[in-house]
Amino acid sequence: GDSVTQMEGPVTLSEEAFLTINCTYTATGYPSLFWYVQYPGEGLQLLLKATKADDKGSNKGFEATYRKETTSFHLEKGSVQVSDSAVYFCALSDPPSSGGSNYKLTFGKGTLLTVNP
Amino acid sequence: DVKVTQSSRYLVKRTGEKVFLECVQDMDHENMFWYRQDPGLGLRLIYFSYDVKMKEKGDIPEGYSVSREKKERFSLILESASTNQTSMYLCASSFFTSGTETQYFGPGTRLLVL
């Protein structure tokens, strides 16, 4: 079945440091890939997404590129801020044309990022 | 803006009680979901619904049931709460477009079962 593996945290960085959170996936077909973020005390919200190979999703200075050859979707940001402190979830959706359910997301376990001033 | 609301942010119940968690979305989404979130386990899907009165089991449905009588409302029911159901419960909704599934989440209900 589908699965998502992301690097275990916690990750602690200083402000303006470079961030990478690794994410790899296993899927039956050609999934769409997502990064969700959960700020303290809140629900999840979509950060960015990519729907086909070589697509790059970007938002708020974060980027991730859909790499089919390495089945990866690593999250990067060039200069983190204290306000980026949150839990980050990688997720995939496998649409029905390739055998997956068109309703469900499969999530990784989440990576806690703490950014210190 | 899409808004998903959950009836309570915090809830404390006794073992054996029947517990109702309510979720309402205001964007006319077809799909609604219930997850539980536990440290080190991420999000796990309990149930989802793709239409009124339609439901499907997710990955961990045991001990839970759901109800969707109206399109905007999706309820999670713990028939007889147990301490291992202490968790954060997240509701989400989505509108199926182009094979991508952007889900919109509520703020969560943190449930403590004593």
Interface residues (C-beta under 8 A of the other chain):
Chain A: S32 F34 Y36 G41 E42 G43 L44 Q45 L46 K49 T51 F89 S93 P95 P96 S97 N102 Y103 K104 L105 F107 G108 K109 G110
Chain B: V4 N31 F33 G40 L41 G42 L43 L45 F48 Y50 E56 G58 L90 A92 S94 F96 S98 G99 T100 E101 T102 Q103 Y104 F105 G106 P107 G108
